[in-house]
Amino acid sequence: GVMLVGVDGRVSLYNRAAEHYLGAWRDQFERALGDGARPFLRPDGKTALPLEEDPVARALSGETVRGERVLLRVPSRPGGRAVVVSATPQRTPQGLVTGALLSFREAPDGPSAK
C-alpha cells in the first residue's frame, strides 16, 4: 500500500492496497497520528514503537526509512499485521518537510518485527 501523510497526521492520498490493509480504519489511523499516537507496534503486538523508531515520525523529521519490519495496528488483527514499510519525507523546493510518503507490504515470513 502507499499513502501520503501530512505533518498534521492527515492522510491526503492512498491507494487501494493501503485501503485493503487499513480498511475502514483509515480514519482511526489519521486520528491516532493527529493525537500523537502511533499505529506501529513492537513485536509483542501491544506496545507502540517509540517515536524515534516510528517510520512516520522519522520521515516527518527528514529521515528516509527503507525496508523496516514493523507490526501495523489494524482492528482485524489484534496483535498487529507484519509489514515491511518504507517512508520518505516530502519536501518543498526550499527543503521544508510537508509530509511523508509511506509504502508498505506484507512481511514475507511471519508476524515478528525486526
C-alpha positions in Angstrom: 0.0 0.0 0.0 1.0 3.6 -0.5 -0.2 6.7 1.4 0.8 10.3 1.8 0.6 11.6 5.4 0.9 15.3 6.2 2.7 16.8 9.1 -0.7 17.2 10.8 -1.2 13.4 10.6 -3.9 13.6 7.9 -3.8 11.0 5.2 -4.2 13.0 1.9 -3.7 10.2 -0.6 -3.8 6.4 -0.5 -4.2 3.6 -3.0 -6.4 0.6 -3.0 -3.7 -1.6 -1.4 -3.4 0.8 1.5 -7.2 0.8 1.8 -7.1 -3.0 1.9 -4.6 -3.0 4.7 -6.3 -0.3 6.7 -9.9 -0.8 5.6 -12.4 1.4 7.5 -9.6 2.0 10.0 -8.0 4.8 7.8 -9.9 7.5 9.8 -8.7 5.9 13.1 -5.1 5.8 11.7 -5.4 9.5 10.8 -6.8 10.4 14.3 -4.1 8.4 16.0 -1.4 10.2 14.1 -3.0 13.6 14.8 -3.3 12.8 18.5 0.4 11.7 18.7 -0.4 8.0 18.9 1.4 5.7 16.6 0.0 2.9 14.5 3.2 0.8 14.5 3.8 -1.8 17.2 6.7 -3.7 18.7 6.9 -7.4 18.1 4.8 -8.1 21.3 1.8 -6.7 19.3 0.8 -4.4 22.2 3.4 -1.8 22.7 3.7 1.2 20.3 7.1 1.8 18.7 8.9 4.6 20.4 8.8 7.9 18.5 12.4 7.6 17.5 11.7 4.2 15.8 8.3 5.1 14.2 8.6 5.2 10.4 6.1 8.1 10.0 7.8 10.2 12.7 11.2 9.5 11.3 10.1 10.6 7.8 8.4 13.7 9.1 11.7 14.6 10.8 13.5 14.3 7.5 14.9 10.8 7.6 14.4 8.3 4.8 13.3 4.8 6.1 13.8 1.8 3.9 12.5 -1.7 4.4 11.8 -1.7 8.2 9.8 -4.7 9.6 7.1 -3.5 11.9 3.6 -4.5 13.1 0.8 -2.4 11.8 -2.1 -1.9 14.2 -5.3 -3.0 12.5 -8.7 -4.0 14.0 -8.9 -7.2 12.1 -5.6 -8.5 13.7 -5.4 -7.6 17.4 -1.7 -8.5 17.5 -0.9 -6.3 14.5 -0.1 -7.2 10.9 3.5 -7.7 10.0 4.6 -5.4 7.2 7.7 -4.0 5.6 7.5 -0.3 5.5 9.5 2.5 3.8 8.9 6.2 4.3 10.3 9.2 2.5 10.0 12.8 3.6 8.1 15.0 1.1 9.7 18.5 0.9 9.0 21.9 -0.7 11.6 23.2 -3.1 13.1 25.1 -0.1 13.6 21.8 1.8 10.7 22.2 4.3 9.2 18.8 5.1 5.4 18.8 4.3 4.6 15.2 4.7 5.7 11.6 4.5 5.2 9.1 1.6 4.7 5.6 3.1 4.8 2.3 1.3 4.1 -1.0 3.0 3.7 -4.6 2.0 3.0 -7.8 3.9 6.2 -9.1 5.6 7.4 -12.2 3.8 7.9 -14.5 6.8 5.9 -14.4 9.9 4.4 -11.9 12.3 7.5 -10.8 14.3 9.1 -7.4 13.5 12.8 -6.9 13.1 
